[in-house]
């Protein structure tokens, strides 16, 4: 296989899903067929197939499930997680600064703390931006 001849310092990144990245699509079976290779798994946080960062799109549950699958299935072969933050066809519409930046925050936290709940991640992200979820405001009154 072509990957077998790559130098040790070169990696190939494989999408987390088999087809275009959409929430709910199947995990990419190619990741399991590359036995013995270190793997980088890619996530599309920008939303080419589901909103282009225009409408809010919370992927925290999706990310948690896919990261769990990847870590359980790939084990020590999982070396890195990559994320798409922009798309060159629409250069002035980046993930950073949009409401969907929540997904990048969530991904970075889930890598370090895989069992943290999506609700906790959402609350932490809101608090980091000096916002409070409605339930916190109601609970204090």
N, C-alpha and C positions, 0 to 999 in steps of 0.2 A: 504494500500500500504506500502511496506517496508520502503519507505522514511519517512513515517509518524512517525515511531518509532525512527528515528535518534535523538541523543541528539542535542541540539541547537548549539553546537560548531562544529558539523560535517557537511560537505557539500559534495554533489555529483556534479561533473562537467559534463556537457553535451556538446558534440560537436556542433558547430554552424550549421553543415550540417547533414542531416539524414544518408547518406551513408559515404563512405570515403570522406575526405576533398579534393574537387577539386573546383577550381573557377567555378562559375556558377551553381553548384549543388543547389538543393532546400534547404531552411532553414529547420532546424530540427523541425518538428511538436511536438516532445516530449516535447520541451520547453514550448509549450502552453498547454499541457495536465497536467502539474504538477502544477495546480492551488494552490495557497496558500503557495508554497515552495519558499524559497530563492534560486536563481539560480546562478551558475557559468557557463559561456559560454566559451568553449574552441576553440581556433583557432590553426591550424597547420601552423606555419610560416616557418617551415623547409622544407616542400614540399615533404613528403613521396610519394604522388601520382602524383607529377608534376615536378620533377627535382632534388630532393635531394640536394638542394643548389648548384648544379653544374652549370646549366645555370642561367642567371639572370631571375627573375620572380617577376615582380612588381605587388603587390596585393593591392595597395592603393585604387583603386575604389571599389574593392571587399570588403575590410575591412570597408570602409565607409558605403557601402550599408547594410552590415550585422549588423554593430553596430547600424545604424539607425533603422533597423527592430527590433533588440533586445530591444532597449530602448523604442521604440513606443509600441511594443507588450507586453513586460514583465513589463514595468514601474518600480515600486518600488521593485518588486521581483528580478530584476537584481542586484545582489550584487557584482559580480566580473567578470573580464575577465581573462582567463588563456591563455597561449601561449606555444606551443611546440617549443623548440629551438634546440633540438637535437634528435637523434634517436640512441638507444643503439646498434643497429646492425652495425652502421657505426660510431664508436665513434670519429674518427679523422676528421669528416666533419661537424663541428658545424655551426650554423647560424651566430654566432658572428664572425666578421672578414670577412665574405663573402659579396658580393655585395647585397645579399638578406637581410642583416641586415636592409636595408631600410624599410622593412615591419615591423620590431619591432619598429623602430623609428616612422613610420607612425601610427601604432596602439597606441602607447603611447600618441602621440599628438592628435589623433582623439578621444580618450577617454576624454580628457580635452577640446578639441575644435572641436566638431563634424562637423562643417560647413566649416572648412578650406579645400581649394581645394587640390586634389592630386598633381597638378602641383606645388603648393606652398610647400607642404611637400617634394616633390622631390628636389626642389631648395634648401630648408633649409638643407636637408640631404647632398646634394652635397657641400654646403658651409661649413657645419660642418666638412667635410673631406677635406677642403681646395681645393675644385674643383669648377669650374664654368661651368654652362650649356652653350652650344654653343651660344644660343640666347643672353645671357648676354655679351659675348665676342664680338659678332657681333654688338650689339647695341652700344658699347663703341667706336667702330672704325669708 
